Amino acid sequence: KNQVEQSPQSLIILEGKNCTLQCNYTVSPFSNLRWYKQDTGRGPVSLTIMTFSENTKSNGRYTATLDADTKQSSLHITASQLSDSASYICVVTTLHNAGNNRKLIWGLGTSLAVNP
Amino acid sequence: KAGVTQTPRYLIKTRGQQVTLSCSPISGHRSVSWYQQTPGQGLQFLFEYFSETQRNKGNFPGRFSGRQFSNSRSEMNVSTLELGDSALYLCASSLGSVSSGRETQYFGPGTRLLVL
């Protein structure tokens, strides 16, 4: 069964500290993996997208890694800021049917709180 | 360029009623997808419309329906509301169909529906 599991479920860190969020997937076949940030009361915003051949991708203080062999991805946040408090959602794209359609498999997200 | 807009932002209904939610995509975007988000289930895909045609459909009952107009604006309708339909309903637009797997979706702020 295609699944995306994220850990931890929630995390509290102090401002200025680094943190790493995990995403494990059992999705096959794999097309790409995205990380989204969702602020409270808002829709998700795309942070990064990685295909099978990409190991690392950065977006400012956010760095995503992908190990397609172990089917694991991580999102590392450097020098956290109060504005990083949000839910971070991992999404894996797979083939939907015998045709050329893709399907998005969404994780439940990690809720991050950055405290002063 | 204006982002994705959704109306209304908040809605309270009672069981058995029906509701219509509206979504205006980013100008030039032809695809609109709808999602239901609840704390325990995360984002659940409802359906995608591309150039006025439904391209993909999630595993929701027939009470959930939608349509897209020639200007790409989309509406979602839920009939015979149940308590379990209380959720945040998100709309996302993209240039091309999400089925390609390569499109970045841009989300609106959502409509929070409470069914009493």
HADDOCK unambig.tbl for C-alpha pairs under 7 A between the chains (distance, minus, plus):
assign (segid A and resid 41 and name CA) (segid B and resid 109 and name CA) 6.72 0.50 0.50
assign (segid A and resid 42 and name CA) (segid B and resid 109 and name CA) 4.41 0.50 0.50
assign (segid A and resid 42 and name CA) (segid B and resid 110 and name CA) 6.78 0.50 0.50
assign (segid A and resid 43 and name CA) (segid B and resid 90 and name CA) 6.78 0.50 0.50
assign (segid A and resid 43 and name CA) (segid B and resid 107 and name CA) 5.06 0.50 0.50
assign (segid A and resid 43 and name CA) (segid B and resid 108 and name CA) 5.40 0.50 0.50
assign (segid A and resid 43 and name CA) (segid B and resid 109 and name CA) 4.70 0.50 0.50
assign (segid A and resid 43 and name CA) (segid B and resid 110 and name CA) 6.35 0.50 0.50
assign (segid A and resid 44 and name CA) (segid B and resid 107 and name CA) 6.01 0.50 0.50
assign (segid A and resid 45 and name CA) (segid B and resid 106 and name CA) 6.73 0.50 0.50
assign (segid A and resid 45 and name CA) (segid B and resid 107 and name CA) 6.88 0.50 0.50
assign (segid A and resid 93 and name CA) (segid B and resid 101 and name CA) 6.34 0.50 0.50
assign (segid A and resid 101 and name CA) (segid B and resid 99 and name CA) 4.59 0.50 0.50
assign (segid A and resid 101 and name CA) (segid B and resid 100 and name CA) 6.13 0.50 0.50
assign (segid A and resid 102 and name CA) (segid B and resid 99 and name CA) 4.54 0.50 0.50
assign (segid A and resid 102 and name CA) (segid B and resid 100 and name CA) 5.94 0.50 0.50
assign (segid A and resid 102 and name CA) (segid B and resid 101 and name CA) 5.30 0.50 0.50
assign (segid A and resid 103 and name CA) (segid B and resid 99 and name CA) 6.59 0.50 0.50
assign (segid A and resid 106 and name CA) (segid B and resid 43 and name CA) 6.40 0.50 0.50
assign (segid A and resid 107 and name CA) (segid B and resid 42 and name CA) 6.90 0.50 0.50
assign (segid A and resid 108 and name CA) (segid B and resid 41 and name CA) 6.76 0.50 0.50
assign (segid A and resid 108 and name CA) (segid B and resid 42 and name CA) 4.72 0.50 0.50
